[in-house]
Structure formats: structure tokens, C-alpha cells
Amino acid sequence: MPHPDIPQLLGFLVLMFAAAKLLGALAQRVGQPAVLGELVAGVLLGGSVLALVDPHHEVLHFLSEVGVVVLLFEIGLETDLAKLLKVGGASSAVAIVGVVLPFALGYGVGKLLGLSDMVAIVAGAALTATSVGITARVLAELGRLQEPESQIILGAAVIDDIVGLVILTVVDGLTRGEEVTFLGVSKVTGLAIGFLTVTLLLGSLVVPPLFRLASRKVQPATLTMLAVMLAFGLAWLANAAGSAVIIGAFAAGLLLARTPQVHDIEKGVAQLGHFFVPLFFVVVGAAVEVRVLNPLDANNWQTLQVAGLLLAAAVLGKFLAGYSPFWLPVKKNVIGAGMIPRGEVGLIFANMGLATKVFDGALFSAVTLMVMVTTFLAPPLLKWLFPPRRASEPHESSGIEGLAADA
């Protein structure tokens, strides 16, 4: 493999950081979350506008993946596991409905357009994904991570990742002509759920005492590095166990959130996040193909029509899923909005469809456009439905404890 051009990479990073910070600050000035500006920065730097940044560059792709791992680790550090478990029933309902309904709507759109069963299945599968990174970042910026709605969204996103992993495995097998068996699907599901369960049970017994001991022996900076090692280690183990790396990182954050040293760790990880996290959103934005949005090009009309139908199915399916925990007195429209963005997860399904020749170029562009619009739609929609919480403002809703009693 050829060695990367280091000076060129440094130039890429300067451009990406400058654009992300500038447009992120501009987005905040006009009342939108910074992540929206970072996504726009990626679109401008990507191949379809200025062509200054290649989102498929191996090193940039790696750095962006580290960014989403660090982001989910940060979110885990700010999440109370006990609260998360108390809304487990609501999260499960949102996740299950949020997979079944978009898939059914997407498959129905495919058949309505006269597509084959296989194409309709892959198109429907692309609608089942949820990009927890985008929603989590917006909720954190709004100061709403501790709200019941946010806890339900985070819990649903974790379950969604497990279900999405199963769907991805099944669909990948179907597109390659492999036989998909009940035993194979059960194995994938069991490994994903088992990893998270075992990690949280064993980790809750081992990690807090170890970090209490370490805090007496090392400096806070070293403690942060130990925490990052735990996050990366669990991310690697999650992948080895057949689960998703972000689930491992999120689990590491949940475990460390229960330690007395969590605030020192949060400060150190936040510094790391300032470097890696914006890269993730810039790379996601850079993957967008703006030319498919041009209505003056006659070749784009069919693509835009298909994309419009898939977009309607994608938004409606996830938004209605937010109303599935009907028994809880929460802002269900916020939950639905938080589940809308597809982000990089939806692009994985789109790329799989193209690589296996299930999708042609037009359908790939339509699915990509659906992913792009849902990704850009969620931040302003969440900001509108869930305004930023002032530091002196008490948490709205009835609280997690009240919800648990209602459940």
C-alpha cells in the first residue's frame, strides 16, 4: 500500500477544521446547532462542489470513524445507565417500530415504482437505519441529554444499532445469493445483545474499583488516557464479537459515568473530541453528491421523484415511531425527530446496494439523497421542537423516575 502524502493530509485537515469551525459558528449565530454547519462544510469541501476533500481517502475515513467512536464515548459519559434502563421498554418500542415501519413503507414504495423484490428490500433496509451520532451531538449542544426524551432516543439508538447489524447481515447475504437461516440470524442477534449485556454487568463490577485505585496513583491526564484505552478496547471487542464499534464505545462511557472521576475524564475526552468529532461530520457531508439536486437536469427528474417518495417514507416511519411509547407523558414528536437522521449508516446500505449491483446509479443517488436530506433535517427540527435548556432551567417533562412509575 502506498504511503500517504503527509503534507497533503495536513492541508486537508487544516481545510476541514477551518471550514467546520467557521460554518459551525455561523450556524450557531443563526440559531442552529453547530453540527449543521459542520455538515455544510463537508458538502462544500466534497467532490460535488469544491472537490478539495475526498471522503473516501483511507486516512480521513479512519479519522472520521475515530471521531464517531469518541463522540459516542462522550455521550456515554454523560448518560446515567440507571435512567437509561428505566426507559428500556419505551426505547425498545421506539426501536422496533422505527425499524419495521420504515422498512415496510420503503418496500411498499419500491413495489409501487415497479422495482424487483430484491431492490425493494434493500431500499427498505436503507430506511431502517438511525445515525445516533448526529442526534446525540444535537441533544448535547441543546443541553438536553438528561431529559427523558433524550434517554429514550439514546436507548432506542443502541437497540437500533443491534437490529441494524442483523438487517445488514441478512440483506448482505441476500444480495450475494447466500442462504439466510434462522440460526445464522439468531447468532448475530445473540452476539450483539450478549456483548452489551456481559460488558455492562462485568464492567460495572470491575471498572469503577479499578479507576478509583488508578486515581490515587496517576495524574488526571493519565486517567483520561486509561479511559480512552477502555473505550477503544471495548469498541474493538464489540467488533470482534460481531457487534458495532460504537456500541462498545458507548458502553465504556456508561461504565465510567458511574465513577467519581467522571468529571476529570469528561474534560480530557472533550479535548480529544474537539479534534476528531468535527472530522466525522465533515466527511459525512463530503460524501453528498449535490449534482443530483439539480432539477434543471432532465436526467435527475426520475431520481428526484424516487428520492422524494423514499424521503417521505423515511421521515414518516421514524417520526411515527416516536409515538409508540403511547403510555408515557413525554414529547413524542421530539423522540420521532431524533430518530430521523440516517447519516453514515444509511450510506452503508446505499453503498452495499451499489457494490452488489442491486442498485443502479440512479437508485443509488436517490437513496443517497434521502440520507442527505434526513441528515440535514434533524438538527433544525430538534432545535425547533426542543429549544436549548438554560443552565438555571429545571428539566422539563415529568422526570425519568416518574416515567418509570408510569411504565
C-alpha positions in Angstrom: 0.0 0.0 0.0 1.5 3.4 -0.9 2.4 5.7 1.9 0.0 8.6 2.4 1.2 12.1 1.4 1.6 13.6 4.8 1.8 17.3 3.8 -1.3 16.8 1.7 -3.1 15.2 4.6 -2.1 18.1 6.9 -3.5 20.5 4.3 -6.8 18.5 4.2 -7.0 18.7 8.0 -6.4 22.5 8.0 -9.2 23.0 5.4 -11.6 20.7 7.3 -11.1 22.2 10.7 -11.2 25.8 9.4 -14.5 25.2 7.4 -16.0 23.2 10.3 -15.3 25.8 12.9 -16.3 28.7 10.7 -19.6 27.3 9.5 -20.3 25.7 12.8 -20.0 29.1 14.5 -22.1 30.7 11.7 -24.8 28.0 12.2 -25.0 28.9 15.9 -25.2 32.6 15.1 -28.4 31.9 13.1 -29.8 29.8 15.9 -28.9 26.3 14.5 -26.8 23.5 16.1 -23.1 23.6 15.1 -23.3 20.2 13.6 -25.4 21.6 10.8 -22.6 23.9 9.9 -20.1 21.1 10.0 -22.2 19.0 7.6 -22.4 22.0 5.2 -18.7 22.5 5.4 -18.3 18.9 4.3 -20.6 19.4 1.4 -18.7 22.5 0.2 -15.3 20.7 0.5 -16.5 17.5 -1.1 -16.2 16.3 -4.6 -19.5 17.7 -5.9 -18.6 21.4 -5.0 -15.0 22.4 -4.4 -13.5 18.9 -4.7 -10.9 19.7 -2.0 -11.5 16.8 0.3 -12.0 13.1 -0.7 -14.3 11.4 1.8 -13.1 8.0 0.6 -9.5 8.8 1.4 -8.4 5.9 3.8 -6.8 8.1 6.4 -9.6 10.7 6.5 -12.1 7.8 6.7 -10.2 6.3 9.6 -10.0 9.7 11.5 -13.7 10.2 10.9 -14.5 6.7 12.3 -12.4 7.5 15.4 -14.5 10.7 15.6 -17.8 8.9 15.9 -16.3 6.4 18.5 -15.1 9.4 20.6 -18.5 11.1 20.2 -20.4 8.0 21.4 -17.9 7.6 24.3 -18.6 11.2 25.3 -22.3 10.7 25.1 -22.0 7.5 27.3 -20.0 9.5 29.9 -23.0 11.9 30.1 -25.6 9.2 30.3 -27.0 7.7 33.5 -27.2 3.9 33.0 -29.9 3.6 35.7 -32.1 6.2 33.9 -31.4 4.5 30.6 -32.6 1.2 31.9 -35.7 2.7 33.4 -36.9 3.7 29.9 -35.9 0.4 28.3 -39.4 -0.5 27.4 -40.1 2.8 25.7 -36.7 2.6 23.9 -37.4 -0.9 22.7 -40.9 0.1 21.4 -39.4 3.1 19.5 -36.6 1.0 18.1 -38.7 -1.9 16.9 -41.4 0.3 15.4 -38.7 2.5 14.0 -37.3 -0.4 12.0 -40.5 -2.2 11.0 -42.5 0.8 9.8 -39.8 2.5 7.6 -38.9 -0.9 6.1 -42.5 -1.6 5.2 -43.0 1.8 3.8 -39.7 1.7 1.8 -40.6 -1.8 0.5 -44.0 -0.5 -0.5 -42.5 2.5 -2.3 -40.2 0.1 -4.2 -43.1 -2.1 -5.3 -45.2 0.9 -6.2 -42.4 2.0 -8.5 -42.3 -1.4 -10.1 -38.9 -2.4 -8.6 -38.0 -6.1 -8.1 -38.4 -7.7 -4.7 -34.6 -7.6 -4.0 -34.2 -3.9 -5.0 -37.3 -3.0 -2.8 -35.9 -5.0 0.1 -32.5 -3.2 0.0 -34.2 0.2 -0.4 -36.5 -0.6 2.6 -33.5 -1.7 4.6 -31.7 1.6 3.9 -34.6 3.4 5.6 -34.3 1.4 8.9 -31.0 3.0 10.0 -30.6 5.8 12.5 -27.4 7.8 12.9 -27.2 8.2 16.7 -24.1 10.4 16.3 -25.9 13.3 14.7 -28.9 13.3 17.1 -26.7 12.8 20.2 -24.5 15.7 19.2 -27.5 18.0 18.7 -29.0 17.0 22.1 -25.7 17.6 23.8 -25.5 21.1 22.2 -29.0 21.9 23.4 -28.2 20.8 26.9 -31.0 18.2 26.8 -29.1 14.9 27.2 -30.6 14.3 30.6 -34.2 14.7 29.5 -36.4 11.6 29.4 -36.9 12.1 25.7 -33.2 12.0 25.1 -32.7 8.9 27.2 -35.4 7.1 25.2 -33.7 8.2 21.9 -30.3 7.0 23.1 -31.7 3.7 24.3 -33.6 3.2 21.1 -30.5 4.1 19.1 -28.4 1.4 20.8 -31.2 -1.2 20.1 -31.4 0.2 16.6 -27.7 -0.5 16.0 -28.1 -4.1 17.1 -31.2 -4.6 14.9 -29.5 -2.7 12.1 -26.5 -5.0 12.3 -28.8 -8.0 12.0 -30.6 -6.4 9.0 -27.3 -5.5 7.3 -26.1 -9.1 7.7 -29.3 -10.6 6.3 -29.5 -8.2 3.4 -25.9 -8.6 2.6 -26.4 -12.4 2.4 -29.5 -12.0 0.2 -27.7 -9.7 -2.3 -24.9 -12.2 -2.6 -27.2 -15.1 -3.2 -26.4 -16.7 0.1 -29.0 -18.7 2.1 -30.1 -16.8 5.2 -31.0 -19.2 8.0 -32.8 -18.6 11.3 -29.8 -20.0 13.1 -27.4 -17.5 11.4 -29.7 -14.5 12.2 -30.1 -15.7 15.8 -26.3 -16.0 16.2 -25.8 -12.4 15.0 -28.5 -11.1 17.3 -27.3 -13.1 20.3 -23.7 -11.9 19.9 -24.7 -8.3 19.7 -27.1 -8.4 22.7 -24.8 -10.7 24.7 -21.8 -8.5 24.2 -23.6 -5.4 25.6 -25.1 -7.3 28.5 -21.9 -9.0 29.6 -19.9 -5.8 29.2 -22.2 -3.8 31.4 -22.6 -6.5 34.0 -19.0 -7.4 34.4 -17.7 -3.9 33.7 -19.9 -2.4 36.5 -18.1 -4.7 38.9 -14.6 -4.2 37.6 -14.2 -0.8 36.1 -15.3 1.6 39.0 -12.9 -0.1 41.5 -10.0 0.0 39.0 -10.4 3.6 38.3 -10.8 4.5 41.9 -7.4 2.8 42.5 -5.8 4.4 39.5 -7.0 7.9 40.5 -4.8 7.6 43.6 -1.7 6.7 41.6 -1.8 8.7 38.4 -2.4 12.3 37.2 -5.8 13.2 35.7 -4.3 13.3 32.2 -3.1 9.7 32.6 -6.6 8.8 33.9 -8.1 10.2 30.7 -5.8 8.1 28.6 -6.8 5.0 30.5 -10.4 5.9 29.9 -9.8 6.3 26.1 -7.9 3.0 26.1 -11.0 1.4 27.7 -13.3 3.0 25.1 -11.1 1.9 22.1 -10.6 -1.6 23.7 -14.4 -2.2 24.1 -15.0 -0.8 20.6 -12.5 -3.4 19.2 -14.1 -6.2 21.3 -17.6 -5.2 20.2 -16.5 -5.6 16.6 -14.7 -8.9 17.3 -17.9 -10.1 19.0 -20.0 -9.3 15.9 -21.4 -6.1 17.2 -20.9 -2.4 16.2 -17.8 -0.5 17.4 -19.9 2.5 18.6 -21.8 0.2 20.9 -18.5 -0.7 22.6 -17.5 3.0 23.0 -21.0 3.9 24.3 -20.8 1.0 26.9 -17.4 2.3 28.0 -18.9 5.7 28.6 -21.8 4.2 30.6 -19.4 2.3 32.8 -17.2 5.3 33.6 -20.2 7.6 34.1 -20.7 5.8 37.5 -17.1 6.6 38.8 -16.2 9.6 41.0 -13.5 10.6 38.4 -16.0 11.1 35.6 -15.8 14.9 35.5 -12.0 14.8 35.1 -12.3 12.2 32.4 -15.0 14.2 30.6 -12.8 17.3 30.5 -9.9 15.3 28.9 -12.1 13.4 26.4 -13.8 16.7 25.4 -10.4 18.0 24.3 -9.9 14.9 22.2 -13.4 15.3 20.8 -12.7 18.8 19.6 -10.2 17.3 17.2 -11.9 14.1 16.0 -15.6 14.7 16.1 -15.8 17.6 13.6 -13.9 15.4 11.1 -16.7 12.8 11.3 -19.4 15.3 10.3 -17.3 16.9 7.6 -16.6 13.6 6.0 -20.3 12.6 6.1 -21.1 15.9 4.4 -18.3 15.5 1.8 -19.9 12.2 0.7 -23.0 14.1 -0.5 -23.5 14.4 -4.3 -25.0 17.8 -4.8 -25.5 17.4 -8.6 -28.4 15.0 -8.1 -30.3 18.0 -6.6 -30.3 19.9 -9.9 -33.9 19.9 -11.2 -32.7 21.6 -14.5 -31.0 18.3 -15.5 -33.7 16.1 -17.1 -31.7 13.0 -16.0 -32.3 13.9 -12.4 -36.1 14.1 -12.5 -36.7 10.4 -12.0 -34.0 10.3 -9.3 -35.7 13.2 -7.5 -39.1 11.6 -7.7 -37.8 8.3 -6.3 -35.9 10.2 -3.7 -38.9 12.2 -2.7 -41.0 9.1 -2.1 -38.3 7.4 -0.2 -37.7 10.5 1.9 -41.4 10.7 2.8 -41.3 7.0 3.9 -38.1 7.6 5.8 -39.3 10.6 7.7 -42.8 9.4 8.3 -41.7 5.9 9.5 -39.2 7.2 12.1 -41.4 10.1 13.2 -44.4 7.9 13.9 -42.1 5.5 15.8 -41.7 8.3 18.4 -45.3 7.9 19.3 -45.0 4.2 20.0 -44.5 4.6 23.8 -48.0 6.0 24.0 -48.2 5.3 27.7 -45.6 7.9 28.7 -46.2 11.7 29.2 -43.2 12.8 27.0 -42.8 14.9 23.9 -43.2 12.1 21.4 -42.6 14.5 18.5 -39.1 15.1 19.8 -38.4 11.3 20.0 -39.6 10.9 16.5 -37.5 13.8 15.2 -34.4 12.4 17.0 -34.7 9.1 15.1 -34.9 10.7 11.6 -31.3 11.2 10.5 -29.7 8.3 8.6 -26.2 9.7 8.2 -23.3 7.4 7.6 -25.4 4.3 8.5 -27.8 4.8 5.6 -24.9 5.4 3.3 -23.5 1.9 4.2 -26.8 0.3 2.9 -26.7 2.5 -0.2 -23.1 1.6 -1.0 -23.8 -2.1 -0.4 -26.7 -1.9 -2.9 -24.4 -0.3 -5.5 -21.5 -2.7 -4.9 -23.7 -5.7 -5.4 -25.3 -4.2 -8.5 -28.8 -4.4 -6.8 -28.9 -0.6 -7.3 -28.2 1.2 -10.5 -26.6 4.7 -10.4 -30.0 6.5 -10.3 -31.4 4.5 -7.4 -28.1 4.8 -5.5 -28.3 8.6 -6.0 -32.0 8.6 -4.8 -31.1 6.7 -1.6 -28.1 8.9 -1.0 -30.3 12.0 -1.4 -32.8 10.5 1.1 -29.9 10.0 3.5 -28.6 13.5 3.0 -31.9 15.3 3.5 -32.8 13.3 6.6 -29.3 14.1 8.0 -29.8 17.8 7.4 -33.4 17.9 8.5 -32.9 16.6 12.0 -30.7 19.3 13.6 -33.0 22.3 12.9 -36.1 20.2 13.6 -34.8 19.1 17.0 -33.8 22.7 17.8 -37.3 23.9 17.0 -39.1 21.2 18.9 -36.6 21.1 21.8 -35.2 24.6 22.5 -31.9 24.8 24.3 -32.2 24.5 28.1 -30.8 27.3 30.1 -28.5 26.4 33.0 -30.9 27.7 35.6 -33.9 26.0 33.9 -35.2 22.8 35.6 -35.6 19.7 33.4 -38.9 19.6 31.7 -41.2 16.6 31.4 -42.0 14.5 34.5 -38.6 13.1 35.0 -37.2 9.6 34.5 -38.4 8.4 37.9 -41.9 9.5 37.1 -41.8 7.8 33.8 -40.7 4.6 35.3 -43.6 4.6 37.6 -46.0 5.3 34.7 -44.5 2.4 32.7 
